[in-house]
Amino acid sequence: MSRAPDPGHSSLPETGPGDADPQVRPHASPLVRGLLIVAGSLCVALGLVGMFLPLLPTTPFLLLAAACYARASRRFYEALLASRTFGPVILEWRRHRSVPYRTKLSAIALMSLTLGISIVFFVPLLWAQVLLALFGLGMAVWMYRLPSRDRPRR
């Protein structure tokens, strides 16, 4: 019989690839596990595409992929966490509900650059340029407001 989590305890245990993670509980149904693997793999693919396209965020898709894999396959989940590129961001979110400060600034800078290029060179209509700029500003503000444990102090 498992215990209910303590409501006053908000942090997750310090787990990593290979550790016995209590949050990894594969679903009982093989059909559901298969669908979760497909959904998780689609999220990983979208996260990879999001590394190069400004309007497609990478981190939320990777977090969703990790959640799908945690309910579908310990092997896929651990492989995602063991990734040098994606693992640290997922672990940071799971453990501390934060995004590394450098990751946020890099994402905002890359998004600003690519949106700026799109607005200036590829979007001819003024209303569409304004809408794209406002969307980019909203995304940047949202991203900047995500918590970061490693933010430099002034």
C-alpha positions in Angstrom: 0.0 0.0 0.0 1.5 3.4 -1.0 1.3 6.5 1.1 -0.2 9.7 -0.1 2.3 12.5 -0.7 2.7 15.0 2.1 0.8 18.1 1.0 3.3 20.4 2.8 6.2 18.9 0.9 6.5 20.5 -2.6 9.9 19.4 -3.8 10.6 16.2 -5.6 13.2 13.7 -4.5 16.6 14.2 -6.1 16.4 11.4 -8.7 18.2 11.0 -12.0 18.5 8.4 -14.7 18.7 4.9 -13.3 17.3 5.9 -9.8 14.1 4.3 -8.6 11.7 7.1 -9.4 8.3 6.9 -7.6 6.8 9.1 -10.3 7.5 6.6 -13.1 4.5 4.2 -13.0 3.7 2.6 -16.4 0.0 2.4 -17.1 -1.6 -1.1 -16.8 -3.0 -1.1 -20.3 -0.6 -2.0 -23.2 -2.8 0.1 -25.6 -2.5 3.2 -23.4 1.2 2.7 -23.0 1.6 2.4 -26.8 -0.4 5.6 -27.3 1.7 7.4 -24.6 4.9 6.3 -26.4 3.6 7.7 -29.7 2.5 10.9 -28.0 5.8 11.3 -26.1 7.8 10.6 -29.3 5.7 13.2 -31.2 6.5 15.7 -28.3 10.2 15.0 -28.6 10.0 15.5 -32.4 8.2 18.8 -31.9 10.7 19.8 -29.2 13.5 19.1 -31.7 11.8 21.2 -34.4 11.2 23.9 -31.7 15.0 24.3 -31.3 15.1 25.8 -34.7 11.7 27.5 -35.1 10.9 30.5 -32.9 7.2 30.0 -32.5 7.5 26.4 -31.3 8.8 26.2 -27.8 11.1 23.3 -26.9 10.9 22.9 -23.2 7.1 22.4 -22.8 7.1 19.7 -25.4 10.0 17.9 -23.6 8.3 18.2 -20.3 5.1 16.7 -21.8 7.2 13.9 -23.5 8.8 13.1 -20.1 5.3 12.9 -18.5 4.1 10.6 -21.3 7.2 8.3 -21.1 6.9 8.2 -17.3 3.5 6.5 -17.7 4.5 4.4 -20.7 8.1 3.2 -20.6 10.9 3.5 -18.0 13.4 2.9 -20.7 12.2 5.8 -22.9 11.9 8.0 -19.8 15.4 7.3 -18.6 16.8 7.8 -22.1 15.2 11.2 -22.3 16.6 12.2 -18.9 20.0 10.8 -19.8 20.2 13.1 -22.9 22.9 15.7 -22.5 20.8 18.2 -24.4 17.3 17.7 -22.8 17.9 15.8 -19.5 19.2 18.8 -17.4 16.2 21.0 -18.3 13.7 18.3 -17.5 15.4 17.4 -14.2 15.6 21.1 -13.3 11.8 21.5 -13.9 10.9 18.3 -12.1 13.1 19.0 -9.0 12.7 22.7 -8.6 9.9 23.8 -11.0 12.4 26.3 -12.6 14.1 26.8 -15.9 17.9 27.6 -16.1 18.4 31.4 -16.4 20.8 31.0 -19.3 18.3 28.8 -21.2 15.6 31.4 -20.8 17.8 34.2 -22.1 19.0 32.2 -25.0 15.5 31.2 -26.0 14.3 34.8 -25.7 17.2 36.1 -27.8 16.8 33.4 -30.5 13.1 34.0 -30.6 13.5 37.8 -30.9 16.1 37.4 -33.7 14.0 35.0 -35.8 10.8 36.9 -35.2 12.5 40.1 -36.1 13.8 38.6 -39.3 10.4 37.2 -40.1 8.6 40.5 -39.5 11.1 42.6 -41.6 11.7 40.3 -44.5 8.8 37.8 -44.8 5.6 39.3 -43.5 4.3 42.0 -45.9 1.1 43.1 -44.1 1.4 45.7 -41.3 -1.3 44.2 -39.2 0.3 40.8 -39.4 3.7 42.3 -38.4 2.2 44.0 -35.4 0.3 40.8 -34.4 3.5 38.8 -34.7 5.5 41.4 -32.7 2.9 41.4 -29.9 2.8 37.6 -29.9 6.6 37.5 -29.6 6.6 40.1 -26.8 3.9 38.1 -24.9 6.0 34.9 -25.3 9.1 36.7 -24.1 7.4 38.1 -21.0 5.9 34.7 -20.2 9.2 33.0 -20.6 11.1 35.6 -18.6 8.7 35.3 -15.7 9.3 31.5 -15.4 11.2 30.9 -12.1 15.0 30.4 -12.3 17.0 29.2 -9.3 20.3 30.3 -10.8 19.4 33.9 -11.7 22.4 36.1 -11.0 21.8 38.6 -8.1 22.4 42.3 -8.7 
